[in-house]
Amino acid sequence: MKKILVVEDSGITRLHLNRILKDAGYKVFEAVNGQQVINDCFHREYSLGDMDLIILDLYLRDMYGLEVLKKIALKYPDIPVIILSSEKKKGNILDCIDMGAKDYIVKPFKEKDLVQRVGRILPPDPVEGEGGGVITSSGKKEDISSALTNEIDRAIRSKTPLALAKYVFKEENSSLEEIRSIASEKLRVIDQVYKVDNGIVLILPATDKKGEAVVAEKLQKAWKEIKEDIKFDESETKKLFFPDDIEDQKLIQDYRKDKIKDIIIEKLGL
């Protein structure tokens, strides 16, 4: 089970985060101030080096969170850090990102948004038989475009893969809503599924070709339980993998996320 350290001086917020993250499949540890992190004394048996992710409040009572972030980045540069703060100023957010934070979540936050953004950086270990509770949408182009931009942004910053798949079904399949619902149940909490004309689009963060193949097999098996003769339109069913399928890798180096998003939308035929 992947381990997350929550650094937060508010007992109520720590309790809230602990519950959300445990329910999402993580093992949660707590530090009540910055000194416990800097001195690596938040737990008797575990140290910072054992953590897979750190969620850090920006305004701790004993010190500014950026000082803690600086120490973590210096000693454990491979441990991703998410900043949690009520501060919304763009300058503060950029300072945190420049110093190495992988994401910045503004308080108050929605539970589903927190779990999704944590999961994009640190997907929870799979739990057999549990659904993902993914986001579903009507498939408006602007909704898919916005979701893609956000996921490309995170994939570039965290250097993780991203898989996209569009499944188009034959006209005789009249159970599209049920098909989408099944996908929502079978996928992870960080995945997203959108309904488009006679089909669905999947956005699968932290997923490579091998992982997408596992997802495809799982979904097709589940869909056939609804309708044995379910058929895909092979000419319209498309898949794309980031960063492998982006021919101009300089777009990634230059952080051209909007241009990359346009390329993906065109290749998927959205």
C-alpha positions in Angstrom: 0.0 0.0 0.0 1.4 3.4 -1.0 2.3 5.8 1.8 1.4 9.4 2.1 2.6 11.9 4.7 0.2 14.7 5.6 1.9 17.8 7.1 -0.9 19.9 8.6 -1.2 21.7 11.9 -5.0 21.7 11.9 -6.3 18.6 13.7 -9.6 18.8 11.9 -8.0 19.0 8.5 -5.7 16.2 9.3 -8.6 14.0 10.3 -10.5 14.9 7.1 -7.5 14.2 4.9 -6.7 10.9 6.7 -10.2 9.6 6.1 -10.3 10.6 2.4 -6.9 9.2 1.6 -7.5 5.9 3.5 -10.8 5.4 1.8 -9.0 5.9 -1.5 -6.5 3.1 -0.7 -3.5 4.8 0.8 -1.6 4.3 4.1 -1.6 7.7 5.8 1.0 9.2 8.2 0.8 12.6 9.9 3.1 15.4 10.9 1.7 18.3 13.0 4.5 20.8 12.2 7.4 21.5 10.0 10.1 20.5 12.5 8.8 17.0 12.6 9.4 16.8 8.9 12.8 18.5 8.9 14.0 16.4 11.8 12.4 13.3 10.3 10.7 12.4 13.6 7.0 12.1 12.7 6.9 8.4 13.3 8.9 5.8 15.3 9.1 3.2 12.5 9.0 5.2 9.3 11.1 8.0 7.9 10.6 10.5 5.1 12.5 8.2 2.7 9.7 5.6 3.1 7.0 8.0 1.9 5.7 7.9 -1.7 4.0 11.3 -1.5 3.9 14.3 0.9 0.9 16.7 1.2 2.2 19.9 2.8 0.3 22.8 4.2 1.8 26.1 3.1 1.2 28.0 6.4 2.3 25.9 9.3 2.4 27.5 12.8 6.1 26.9 13.3 7.4 27.8 9.8 6.6 28.6 6.3 5.8 25.5 4.2 8.3 26.6 1.5 11.1 26.1 3.9 9.9 22.5 4.5 9.5 22.0 0.8 13.1 23.2 0.2 14.5 20.7 2.7 12.4 17.8 1.2 13.5 18.7 -2.3 17.2 18.9 -1.2 17.3 15.5 0.7 14.5 13.5 -1.1 14.2 15.0 -4.6 12.3 12.0 -5.9 9.4 12.2 -3.4 6.6 14.2 -5.0 5.0 17.0 -2.9 1.6 18.5 -3.2 1.0 21.9 -1.6 -2.2 22.5 0.3 -3.2 26.1 1.0 -5.9 28.7 1.2 -3.6 31.1 -0.6 -4.8 31.6 -4.2 -2.2 34.1 -5.5 -0.6 33.0 -8.7 2.8 34.1 -7.5 2.7 31.8 -4.5 1.6 28.9 -6.6 4.4 29.4 -9.2 6.9 29.7 -6.4 5.9 26.3 -5.0 6.0 24.7 -8.5 9.4 26.3 -9.3 10.7 24.9 -6.0 9.6 21.4 -6.9 6.0 20.9 -5.9 4.1 18.6 -8.2 0.7 20.2 -7.6 -1.0 22.9 -5.6 -4.5 22.4 -4.1 -6.5 25.3 -2.8 -8.5 25.0 0.4 -11.4 24.4 0.7 -11.2 21.4 -1.7 -13.7 18.8 -2.9 -13.0 15.3 -1.8 -13.2 13.8 -5.4 -10.9 16.5 -6.7 -8.3 15.8 -4.0 -8.4 12.1 -4.7 -8.1 12.5 -8.4 -5.2 14.9 -8.2 -3.3 12.8 -5.7 -4.0 9.7 -7.9 -2.6 11.4 -10.9 0.7 11.7 -9.2 0.5 8.5 -7.1 -2.1 6.0 -8.4 -3.4 3.8 -5.5 -2.6 0.1 -5.6 -5.4 -1.7 -7.5 -8.1 -3.3 -5.4 -9.8 -6.3 -7.0 -13.5 -5.8 -7.5 -13.7 -2.2 -6.4 -15.0 0.5 -8.9 -13.2 3.7 -9.6 -15.9 6.3 -9.2 -14.6 8.2 -12.2 -15.9 11.5 -13.5 -18.5 11.2 -16.3 -19.6 13.9 -18.7 -22.0 14.6 -21.5 -18.9 14.8 -23.8 -19.0 18.5 -24.7 -15.9 19.3 -26.6 -14.9 22.0 -24.2 -15.2 19.6 -21.2 -12.9 17.1 -22.9 -10.5 19.8 -24.0 -10.2 21.2 -20.5 -9.6 17.8 -19.0 -7.0 16.9 -21.6 -5.1 20.2 -21.0 -5.0 19.5 -17.2 -3.8 15.9 -17.7 -1.2 16.8 -20.2 0.1 19.5 -17.8 0.4 17.0 -15.0 1.9 14.3 -17.3 4.6 16.7 -18.4 5.4 18.0 -14.9 5.4 14.5 -13.3 7.0 12.8 -16.3 4.3 10.1 -16.4 2.5 8.5 -19.3 -1.0 9.3 -20.4 -3.3 7.0 -22.4 -6.3 8.1 -24.4 -8.9 5.8 -26.1 -12.0 6.4 -28.1 -14.4 3.5 -28.5 -17.2 3.9 -31.1 -19.9 1.3 -31.1 -22.1 0.0 -34.0 -25.5 1.6 -34.3 -27.3 -1.6 -33.1 -25.9 -1.1 -29.6 -28.5 0.9 -27.9 -27.1 0.7 -24.3 -24.5 3.4 -24.6 -25.3 4.9 -21.2 -25.0 1.5 -19.6 -21.7 1.0 -21.4 -20.4 4.3 -20.0 -21.7 3.4 -16.5 -19.8 0.0 -16.6 -16.6 1.9 -17.6 -17.1 4.2 -14.6 -17.4 1.3 -12.2 -14.4 -0.6 -13.6 -11.8 2.2 -13.9 -9.7 3.9 -11.2 -10.7 7.1 -9.4 -8.2 9.1 -11.4 -9.6 8.0 -14.7 -12.2 9.9 -16.7 -14.8 8.7 -19.1 -16.8 11.0 -21.5 -19.8 10.1 -23.7 -19.5 11.2 -27.4 -21.6 10.4 -30.4 -22.3 6.7 -30.3 -19.2 6.1 -28.2 -17.0 7.0 -25.2 -13.6 8.6 -24.6 -11.3 7.5 -21.9 -8.6 9.6 -20.3 -6.2 7.4 -18.3 -3.5 9.2 -16.4 -0.2 7.3 -15.4 -1.1 4.6 -18.0 1.2 3.3 -20.7 0.4 0.9 -23.6 0.6 -2.2 -21.4 -1.7 -0.6 -18.8 -4.2 0.5 -21.4 -4.3 -3.1 -22.9 -5.2 -4.4 -19.4 -8.0 -1.7 -19.2 -9.3 -2.6 -22.6 -9.5 -6.3 -21.8 -11.3 -5.6 -18.5 -13.8 -3.2 -20.1 -14.6 -5.4 -23.1 -15.2 -8.4 -20.9 -17.6 -6.3 -18.7 -19.4 -4.9 -21.7 -20.0 -8.3 -23.2 -21.8 -9.3 -20.1 -24.4 -6.6 -21.0 -24.7 -7.6 -24.6 -23.0 -10.7 -26.0 -22.8 -9.4 -29.6 -21.5 -5.9 -28.8 -19.5 -4.6 -31.7 -17.0 -1.8 -32.1 -16.5 0.3 -35.2 -12.8 -0.5 -35.7 -12.3 2.4 -38.2 -13.4 4.9 -35.6 -12.0 3.3 -32.5 -8.7 5.1 -31.8 -6.0 5.1 -29.1 -3.1 7.5 -28.4 -0.3 7.4 -25.9 1.5 10.4 -24.5 4.4 11.1 -24.9 5.2 8.3 -27.4 2.7 9.4 -30.0 3.6 13.0 -30.0 5.9 13.2 -33.0 7.4 16.7 -32.2 8.9 16.0 -28.8 10.1 19.6 -28.7 6.4 20.5 -27.9 6.8 18.6 -24.6 10.2 20.2 -23.9 8.7 23.7 -24.5 5.7 22.9 -22.4 3.3 23.5 -25.3 0.3 21.8 -23.6 -2.4 23.5 -25.6 -0.7 22.6 -28.9 -0.3 19.0 -27.7 -4.0 19.0 -26.7 -5.0 20.1 -30.1 -2.9 17.3 -31.7 -4.5 14.7 -29.5 -8.1 15.9 -30.2 -7.4 15.9 -34.0 -5.9 12.3 -33.9 -8.8 11.0 -31.8 -11.2 12.6 -34.2 -13.1 14.6 -31.5 
